[in-house]
């Protein structure tokens, strides 16, 4: 399994997506404001996701 890097876009937990802000030993911290419907979902801005629980779907274009 490939571990995400800073700036990668990951998908987890039934379709939630976010941008990796920090990589830890067992998890990543993900910024959820990347999603267009972020405000509608009423979620916290960031969340922690274990490396086993996400799929890398892309990277932020700079």
C-alpha positions as CSV (number, residue, x, y, z in Angstrom):
1,X,0.0,0.0,0.0
2,X,1.3,3.4,-1.0
3,X,1.3,6.1,1.7
4,X,0.0,9.5,0.8
5,X,2.2,12.6,0.6
6,X,1.6,16.2,1.3
7,X,-0.8,17.7,-1.3
8,X,-2.3,14.3,-2.3
9,X,-6.0,14.1,-2.7
10,X,-7.4,11.1,-0.8
11,X,-10.9,9.5,-0.7
12,X,-12.2,7.7,2.4
13,X,-15.2,6.8,4.4
14,X,-17.8,6.3,1.6
15,X,-16.7,9.1,-0.7
16,X,-15.4,11.9,1.5
17,X,-12.4,13.6,-0.1
18,X,-9.7,15.9,1.1
19,X,-6.1,17.2,0.7
20,X,-3.4,15.7,2.9
21,X,-1.9,18.4,5.1
22,X,0.3,16.3,7.3
23,X,1.7,12.7,7.2
24,X,2.1,10.9,10.5
25,X,3.5,7.4,11.2
26,X,0.1,5.7,11.1
27,X,-2.2,8.3,9.7
28,X,-2.7,11.5,7.7
29,X,-4.4,14.8,8.6
30,X,-6.8,15.7,5.8
31,X,-8.3,19.1,4.9
32,X,-12.0,18.5,4.0
33,X,-12.7,22.0,2.6
34,X,-11.5,20.6,-0.8
35,X,-15.0,19.2,-1.3
36,X,-17.5,21.4,-3.1
37,X,-20.3,20.4,-0.7
38,X,-18.2,20.9,2.4
39,X,-20.5,23.5,4.0
40,X,-23.6,21.4,3.3
41,X,-22.1,18.4,5.1
42,X,-21.5,20.4,8.3
43,X,-18.2,18.6,9.0
44,X,-15.1,19.7,10.9
45,X,-12.5,21.3,8.7
46,X,-9.8,18.6,9.3
47,X,-9.9,15.0,10.2
48,X,-7.4,12.2,10.8
49,X,-7.4,9.1,8.6
50,X,-5.4,5.9,9.1
51,X,-3.2,4.8,6.2
52,X,-5.3,1.7,5.8
53,X,-8.5,3.7,5.3
54,X,-7.9,5.9,2.3
55,X,-7.3,5.7,-1.4
56,X,-5.1,8.2,-3.2
57,X,-7.0,9.7,-6.1
58,X,-4.8,12.5,-7.3
59,X,-2.7,15.5,-6.3
60,X,-3.3,19.2,-6.0
61,X,-2.4,21.1,-9.1
62,X,0.0,23.9,-8.4
